Each structure stands twice: as C-alpha cells, then as structure tokens.
Amino acid sequence: MLATAVTVSGSWLGIRSVLEAAAPSRPDPLSAADLRRAAPTSAPATSKPPRTSAPPTPSAKPAPSRPPTTRPPPSTTRPAGPPPPTSDPRWQPVPDGIGGTAYRRTLRVQGGEVSAQVGRSGTQILAIRPAPGFFPTETRFDPNTVTVSFTSGGHFSRILVGWRNGPRGEVTESV
C-alpha cells in the first residue's frame, strides 16, 4: 500500500510538471512584489510623485484615484521590454555568457540540494547533492524548465527550476 501511494504521488507530481510546462497560456501567479503593489495601504505613500515639466495650475484638480485592484492591469503584468531583475535576494544575478543576465540559487529539500542557473536563454543544473539514502533523477521538460527529484524508501522531494517571466524555483516534499 505504501509503494502504491508513493508511485501515485510521484506520478502525479511528474504529470503536474508536464502539464505546467505544456500550458504556457495559463496566467502567471502574482509575485509577492505584485501583491504588495496591489494591496491597499493605510499609511500614506512615502515616494514623491514624479515632476512634470510644467507646474500645475491652481485651478487644476487632482485626478480621482482608482480603488486598488487585486491584480495589476495587463500592461504592468507583462512589460514589452525585458523583465525587471528579481527582487528575491536568494537569486543572485550573474552574467549568462551571451551578454545578458542569469540568476543562480541553491535550493534545499529533505532529499538533497540543487544549485541552478536560470536565465532567458535556458536553465542549467550546476550541482546535485543528494542526502544520504536518496537517489536523484533529473528531468528536462524544455530548455527553460528542469526538475530534480530525490527519492528514498518512503519520501519524495522535488525541485523545479526554470524561467517564467523571471527566475522561478519550486520545492515539493511528500511522504
């Protein structure tokens, strides 16, 4: 029964990863920075409004403010130019070797740890270090998405790294 549960769990995680990689039209989840920008604040903003070339006239009325929304408008969700650098300090910017920027990070789970470099041009696994008793398996879904799974008798750990409008790392632990 335990072997069946582990097999079903592992199969679902594998299928889920393939479905995620195959469905790029799904809306991207909001980052913590997006949520902070969209959340209403009770304190006044500390940033100054941008200066305009002409000072406002005394008869000009300020534009009515819009109530905050739960999701930023599409124009701020997917900028036309390159995505802004990640604000997550765990991703360290490094040169990607072709004139751009990639990001490095080491992700840890019970089954071990993975060091990865993620950029627009692709994802590379730099090192896989399994914990004692765990066996690693690396699966590449496309040039930008790689999963490393660690399996042991009754435990399964998974680390997914890739590029989706910025560096992304996801960890899964299951018994």
C-alpha positions as CSV (number, residue, x, y, z in Angstrom):
1,M,0.0,0.0,0.0
2,L,2.9,2.4,0.8
3,A,4.5,1.6,-2.5
4,T,1.3,2.4,-4.4
5,A,0.9,5.7,-2.5
6,V,4.5,6.7,-3.4
7,T,4.0,5.6,-7.0
8,V,0.8,7.6,-7.4
9,S,2.2,10.6,-5.7
10,G,5.3,10.5,-7.8
11,S,3.2,10.0,-11.0
12,W,1.0,13.0,-10.1
13,L,4.0,15.3,-9.5
14,G,5.5,14.2,-12.8
15,I,2.3,14.7,-14.7
16,R,1.7,18.1,-13.0
17,S,5.1,19.3,-14.0
18,V,4.5,18.3,-17.7
19,L,1.1,20.0,-17.6
20,E,2.6,23.2,-16.3
21,A,5.3,23.2,-19.0
22,A,2.7,22.4,-21.7
23,A,0.2,25.1,-20.7
24,P,2.1,28.4,-21.0
25,S,-1.1,30.3,-21.7
26,R,-2.2,29.9,-18.0
27,P,-2.0,33.2,-16.2
28,D,1.1,33.6,-14.1
29,P,0.8,33.7,-10.4
30,L,1.3,37.0,-8.7
31,S,4.7,37.6,-7.0
32,A,5.0,39.0,-3.5
33,A,6.0,42.3,-5.1
34,D,2.9,42.3,-7.3
35,L,0.7,41.6,-4.2
36,R,2.3,44.4,-2.2
37,R,1.7,46.9,-5.1
38,A,-1.9,45.8,-5.4
39,A,-2.7,45.7,-1.7
40,P,-4.4,48.8,-0.2
41,T,-2.2,50.6,2.3
42,S,-3.4,52.5,5.4
43,A,-0.3,54.7,5.6
44,P,0.4,57.4,3.1
45,A,2.9,56.6,0.4
46,T,6.5,57.8,1.1
47,S,7.5,58.3,-2.5
48,K,7.2,61.6,-4.1
49,P,5.1,62.0,-7.3
50,P,7.2,62.4,-10.5
51,R,7.9,66.0,-11.5
52,T,6.3,67.3,-14.6
53,S,7.8,69.9,-17.0
54,A,5.0,72.5,-16.2
55,P,3.9,73.3,-12.6
56,P,0.2,72.5,-12.0
57,T,-2.2,75.5,-12.3
58,P,-4.1,76.5,-9.2
59,S,-7.5,75.6,-10.9
60,A,-6.3,72.1,-11.8
61,K,-8.0,69.4,-9.7
62,P,-6.2,66.1,-9.0
63,A,-7.4,63.1,-10.9
64,P,-9.7,60.9,-8.9
65,S,-7.9,57.9,-7.5
66,R,-8.9,54.4,-8.5
67,P,-9.6,51.9,-5.9
68,P,-6.9,49.2,-5.6
69,T,-7.4,46.0,-7.6
70,T,-6.4,42.5,-6.7
71,R,-4.4,42.2,-9.9
72,P,-2.4,44.9,-11.7
73,P,-3.5,45.9,-15.2
74,P,-2.2,43.7,-18.0
75,S,0.2,46.4,-19.1
76,T,2.1,46.1,-15.9
77,T,1.9,42.3,-15.7
78,R,3.9,41.7,-18.9
79,P,6.1,44.6,-19.9
80,A,7.1,44.8,-23.5
81,G,10.9,45.0,-22.7
82,P,13.0,42.7,-20.6
83,P,11.5,41.7,-17.3
84,P,12.8,43.6,-14.3
85,P,15.5,41.9,-12.2
86,T,14.2,39.7,-9.5
87,S,13.7,41.2,-6.1
88,D,14.2,37.9,-4.4
89,P,17.6,38.1,-2.7
90,R,18.0,34.3,-2.9
91,W,18.5,34.6,-6.7
92,Q,22.0,36.1,-7.3
93,P,22.5,37.8,-10.7
94,V,25.4,36.6,-12.8
95,P,26.4,37.0,-16.4
96,D,24.8,34.4,-18.7
97,G,27.8,34.3,-21.1
98,I,25.9,35.7,-24.1
99,G,25.6,39.3,-23.0
100,G,22.6,39.0,-20.6
101,T,21.9,38.2,-17.0
102,A,21.1,34.9,-15.4
103,Y,20.3,34.1,-11.8
104,R,21.9,31.5,-9.5
105,R,20.4,29.8,-6.5
106,T,20.8,26.7,-4.3
107,L,17.5,25.1,-3.3
108,R,17.4,22.6,-0.4
109,V,14.9,19.9,0.4
110,Q,15.0,16.9,2.7
111,G,16.3,14.7,-0.2
112,G,19.2,17.0,-1.0
113,E,20.1,20.2,-2.7
114,V,20.3,21.6,-6.2
115,S,22.4,24.5,-7.5
116,A,20.9,26.0,-10.6
117,Q,21.5,28.9,-13.0
118,V,18.3,30.2,-14.7
119,G,18.1,32.8,-17.5
120,R,16.1,33.7,-20.6
121,S,18.4,31.6,-22.7
122,G,18.0,28.4,-20.6
123,T,18.3,26.6,-17.3
124,Q,21.4,24.8,-16.2
125,I,21.8,22.5,-13.2
126,L,25.2,23.3,-11.8
127,A,25.3,20.7,-9.0
128,I,23.0,18.0,-7.5
129,R,23.9,16.8,-3.9
130,P,21.6,14.1,-2.6
131,A,21.2,13.5,1.1
132,P,22.3,10.1,2.4
133,G,19.8,7.4,1.2
134,F,18.2,9.5,-1.5
135,F,18.6,9.0,-5.3
136,P,18.4,11.9,-7.7
137,T,16.7,12.0,-11.1
138,E,16.9,15.0,-13.4
139,T,14.2,15.6,-15.9
140,R,14.4,18.4,-18.6
141,F,11.0,19.5,-20.0
142,D,12.3,22.2,-22.3
143,P,15.4,24.4,-22.4
144,N,14.0,26.6,-19.6
145,T,12.4,24.0,-17.2
146,V,14.2,21.3,-15.2
147,T,13.0,19.1,-12.4
148,V,15.3,17.2,-10.0
149,S,13.6,14.6,-7.9
150,F,15.1,12.8,-4.9
151,T,13.6,9.5,-3.8
152,S,14.1,7.3,-0.8
153,G,12.1,4.4,0.7
154,G,9.1,6.4,1.8
155,H,10.0,10.0,0.9
156,F,9.9,12.1,-2.3
157,S,11.4,15.5,-2.7
158,R,11.2,17.6,-5.9
159,I,12.9,20.8,-7.0
160,L,11.6,22.6,-10.2
161,V,13.7,25.4,-11.6
162,G,13.0,27.5,-14.7
163,W,12.3,30.8,-16.3
164,R,8.8,32.2,-16.4
165,N,8.9,36.0,-16.7
166,G,11.9,35.7,-14.3
167,P,13.7,33.0,-12.3
168,R,11.4,30.5,-10.6
169,G,12.1,27.8,-8.1
170,E,9.5,25.4,-6.6
171,V,10.0,22.7,-4.0
172,T,7.8,19.8,-3.1
173,E,8.0,17.4,-0.3
174,S,5.8,14.3,0.1
175,V,5.7,11.2,2.1
